Every structure is written in structure tokens, then in C-alpha cells.
Amino acid sequence: MKNFSKFVLGVGAFFLIAPAVFAGWLIEEAVTYEGGERFTSRVAIDGGRYASTSGDEKLIINFKTNTVYFVYEKSQQYFGGTIEQVANELRGSMIMTEMHEEQDIFAPTEAGLASGTDAAIFVEASKTGEKFTAAGFAGEKYQILVDGELKKEIFLAPTLTANKEIDARKLARVMLILSGASNPTGAKFLEMNDKYVELMKIGYPIRTLEYDPSGGLVLTSVVKAEQKALPDSEFTPPKEYKKAKSADIYRVR
């Protein structure tokens, strides 16, 4: 179940902005944990539709249809439905219980509650002047502090315009709901905070260093990115796959 929690959270390492105008984007990213564990993901973004694939698992979120799907290549199965239906199915299930047992998934962003208070988080963002290039895209570094503690260091690339393909706040909210949060708001979660959302309008994050609540570091880097027209099949489960309940899929995985 560790992979499931990392899958949901990992795809939430960045949050994007605004409606689509041009073709979508395909982006390959490498995620490395401080202990040396590493995995890659493939992200597709196109006009309110988002898909992230890691290993044989694929997460699809379609804001045009208000649906979300978890797709599994090895078993050729999927589960999904409306965002609300899937959140309700996961909430309180065996999967969600094990996710919470493995790690405190809210600690990075829910700073007010983690400290035992109901105070809204205070977010600060500053430009350092440091530059970095990944996959041919140049970015500048920003440091993000929550309640005075450094949480993220992000290089944003204005010319990688995938950040113009989807609504940041909506995507953040769905990711948090799928991770077990109920009614998340910008007052508690960094990725829904007004200052953070505004910062992410600058460009797509080509390199992100996140300070994990468990004490480790998580590095996410763009390896390849290309803008192209994406087919509808990129954002729907394959027709030959069998629909199943989430508990049934994870019982045999």
C-alpha cells in the first residue's frame, strides 16, 4: 500500500493553472526520495484533463466530466466514477486506513492542524536568483515557507506552459480529497493557498525539492516535455479493461 499513497501524493507534487488554449503536454518526471528510492512518472495535461502514470498505475482526473479513474495495466482493471463517488469509496476503506498507518499524509501542508491549532497557515514565497535548466526549459528558483519553515524549493519555467492547462485549486482539492482530506481549503493546505496558486502561474515546476514530514527530502525533476495534441483515449480507461471496486483490486495486488 506504500506505493498507492506515494502514487496519489506524488502526482500532487505540482499544481497547475488556467484554461487550455493550445495543444496539451506530455511530461516525463523522475521522483527521488532521500533514501535512494526512485520512480518515474508520465504526466498528460490537456484543457482541464489530467493523467499521471507510474509503473502500471494511472490516475485520470477529468474536470470536464467531473470524473476520476484509477487504472491498472497488469490486471487490466480500473475503478472510478464521479470525484465524489470515488472519494466516498476510498474514505474509510482498507486502502485509506493503510495509507494513514504508513505516514502522516497531511503534515507537509496542514501546518495549522499539525501544530494542534486551528490557525490558518502563513505562506511566504521568495525568488532566490538561482537558475536551472531541465529538458531544455530554463527556470528560476523560489523558496516557499509555511509558518516560517522551509517546505519547498521550486524552479519555475515560464516557457513550459503546461501550467496553463488546468485549474490549480481544483486539482489540488481533488488530490487532497483522494488522500482522505474532507473539505480542504487554502487556509490549511499549501497547494490551495492563494499565494502559492498565484506563484504557480509563473510557469511549470521543472525541479522541486520538497521537505517531507517524515524528515526526508523528495526531489522531482522534469526529464522530458513536449507539447502535442492528445487523444481522448489518454484520459479514459481502455475499453477492454474491467471495472471493479477499489477493495477488490487491492485485495489481489
C-alpha positions in Angstrom: 0.0 0.0 0.0 3.0 2.3 0.3 3.1 2.6 -3.4 -0.5 3.7 -3.5 0.0 6.5 -1.1 3.1 7.7 -2.9 1.2 7.5 -6.2 -1.6 9.7 -5.1 0.7 12.2 -3.3 3.4 12.1 -5.9 1.2 13.2 -8.7 0.3 16.0 -6.4 3.9 17.3 -6.3 2.9 20.2 -8.7 -0.4 22.0 -9.2 -1.3 23.8 -12.4 -3.3 26.8 -13.6 -5.9 28.2 -16.0 -7.9 27.0 -19.1 -6.4 25.4 -22.1 -5.9 27.2 -25.4 -3.4 25.2 -27.3 -2.4 21.5 -27.6 -1.7 19.5 -24.5 1.5 18.5 -22.9 3.3 15.2 -22.2 5.8 15.4 -19.4 8.2 12.7 -18.0 9.4 13.2 -14.5 11.8 11.5 -12.1 11.0 11.4 -8.4 13.8 10.5 -5.9 13.5 10.0 -2.2 16.3 10.8 0.2 16.8 7.1 1.0 17.5 6.5 -2.7 14.1 5.1 -3.8 13.3 6.4 -7.2 10.4 6.1 -9.7 9.4 7.8 -12.9 6.0 9.2 -13.9 4.4 10.3 -17.2 2.0 13.2 -17.0 -0.5 14.2 -19.6 -2.3 17.6 -19.4 -4.8 19.0 -21.8 -7.6 21.5 -21.2 -9.0 20.5 -17.9 -7.9 16.9 -18.2 -5.0 15.3 -16.3 -3.5 11.9 -16.3 -0.4 10.6 -14.4 1.1 7.1 -15.0 3.7 5.5 -12.7 4.5 1.8 -13.1 1.3 0.0 -14.0 -0.9 2.6 -12.2 -2.6 5.5 -13.9 -4.6 8.3 -12.3 -7.1 10.2 -14.6 -8.9 13.3 -13.5 -11.3 14.9 -16.0 -12.8 18.2 -14.8 -14.9 18.4 -18.0 -16.9 15.3 -16.8 -16.1 15.6 -13.1 -14.7 12.1 -13.1 -11.7 10.3 -11.7 -10.3 6.9 -12.6 -7.5 4.6 -11.2 -6.4 2.3 -14.0 -4.2 -0.8 -13.6 -2.4 -2.2 -16.6 -1.3 -5.5 -15.1 -4.7 -6.6 -14.0 -6.4 -4.7 -16.8 -8.9 -3.3 -14.3 -10.0 0.1 -13.2 -12.3 1.8 -10.7 -13.8 5.2 -10.8 -16.8 7.5 -11.2 -17.6 11.0 -10.2 -15.0 12.6 -8.0 -17.4 12.5 -5.1 -18.2 8.8 -5.6 -14.5 7.8 -5.7 -13.7 9.9 -2.7 -16.5 8.2 -0.7 -15.4 4.7 -1.9 -11.8 5.4 -0.7 -12.7 7.1 2.5 -12.8 4.6 5.3 -11.8 1.7 3.1 -8.9 -0.7 3.7 -6.8 1.3 1.3 -7.2 4.6 3.1 -6.7 3.0 6.5 -3.3 1.6 5.4 -2.3 4.9 3.8 -2.8 6.7 7.2 -1.0 4.0 9.1 2.1 4.3 6.9 2.6 8.1 7.0 1.1 11.3 8.1 0.0 12.4 4.7 -1.3 15.8 5.7 1.8 17.1 7.7 3.5 18.8 4.7 0.6 21.2 4.1 -1.7 21.2 7.0 0.6 23.1 9.3 -2.0 24.7 11.5 -3.6 21.4 12.4 -0.3 19.6 12.8 0.7 22.1 15.4 -2.5 21.5 17.3 -4.2 24.7 16.4 -6.9 25.9 14.0 -4.8 28.8 12.8 -4.6 29.4 9.1 -1.2 28.7 7.6 1.1 31.6 6.7 2.8 31.2 3.3 5.8 33.2 2.1 7.5 32.9 -1.3 10.8 34.4 -2.4 12.9 34.4 -5.5 16.5 33.4 -4.9 18.0 34.3 -8.3 19.3 30.8 -8.8 18.7 29.4 -12.3 18.3 25.8 -13.6 17.6 24.2 -16.9 15.8 20.8 -17.4 14.7 19.2 -20.7 15.6 22.4 -22.5 13.4 24.6 -20.3 15.0 27.4 -18.2 13.6 28.1 -14.7 14.3 30.3 -11.7 14.2 29.2 -8.1 11.7 30.1 -5.5 11.7 29.2 -1.8 8.3 28.5 -0.1 7.9 28.8 3.6 4.9 27.7 5.7 4.7 29.3 9.1 8.3 30.2 8.9 9.6 26.7 7.9 11.0 25.9 4.5 8.7 23.5 2.8 9.6 23.6 -0.9 12.2 24.9 -3.3 10.9 25.2 -6.9 12.3 26.1 -10.2 9.5 27.5 -12.4 9.9 27.6 -16.2 7.7 30.2 -17.9 8.2 28.6 -21.4 6.9 25.3 -20.3 3.3 26.3 -20.4 1.6 23.2 -19.1 0.7 25.4 -16.1 -2.0 27.0 -18.4 -3.9 23.8 -19.0 -5.7 23.1 -15.8 -7.1 24.9 -12.7 -4.6 24.7 -9.8 -7.0 25.0 -7.0 -9.4 22.3 -8.4 -6.6 19.9 -9.0 -5.1 20.4 -5.5 -8.5 19.9 -3.9 -9.2 16.7 -5.7 -5.7 15.3 -4.8 -6.3 16.1 -1.2 -9.8 14.6 -1.2 -8.5 11.4 -2.7 -5.8 11.4 0.0 -8.5 11.5 2.7 -9.0 15.2 3.5 -12.5 16.5 4.0 -13.4 19.9 2.6 -9.8 21.1 2.2 -9.2 24.9 1.9 -6.4 27.3 1.2 -6.4 28.2 4.9 -5.0 24.8 5.8 -3.3 23.4 2.7 -0.3 24.9 0.9 -1.4 23.8 -2.6 -4.7 25.6 -2.3 -3.3 28.7 -0.7 -3.8 32.0 -2.7 -0.2 33.0 -2.6 1.0 29.5 -3.7 -1.6 29.4 -6.5 -0.5 32.8 -7.7 3.2 31.8 -7.7 2.5 28.8 -9.8 1.1 31.0 -12.6 4.7 31.9 -13.4 5.5 28.6 -15.0 5.6 24.8 -14.7 7.9 23.4 -12.0 10.8 21.7 -13.7 12.6 20.9 -10.4 11.0 20.6 -7.0 12.7 19.8 -3.7 10.1 19.1 -1.0 10.8 18.7 2.6 8.9 15.6 3.6 7.2 15.5 7.1 9.0 12.2 7.9 12.2 14.1 7.8 13.4 13.2 4.3 13.6 15.1 1.1 11.7 14.4 -2.2 13.2 15.6 -5.4 11.0 15.8 -8.6 12.7 16.7 -11.9 11.3 17.1 -15.4 13.2 14.7 -17.8 11.3 15.4 -21.0 8.4 17.6 -22.0 6.7 18.1 -25.4 3.6 19.9 -26.5 1.3 17.9 -28.8 -2.4 17.1 -29.5 -3.5 14.4 -27.1 -6.2 11.8 -28.0 -9.3 11.3 -25.8 -8.0 7.8 -25.0 -5.2 9.3 -22.9 -7.9 10.4 -20.4 -10.2 7.4 -20.3 -9.7 3.8 -19.2 -9.2 1.3 -22.1 -12.5 -0.2 -23.3 -11.2 -3.7 -22.8 -10.4 -3.2 -19.1 -12.8 -4.4 -16.5 -14.4 -2.1 -14.0 -14.1 -3.2 -10.4 -14.4 -1.9 -6.8 -11.3 -0.5 -5.3 -11.2 -3.0 -2.5 -11.4 -5.9 -5.0 -8.5 -4.6 -7.0 -6.2 -4.1 -3.9 -7.2 -7.4 -2.4 -5.3 -9.2 -5.2 -2.4 -6.7 -5.8 
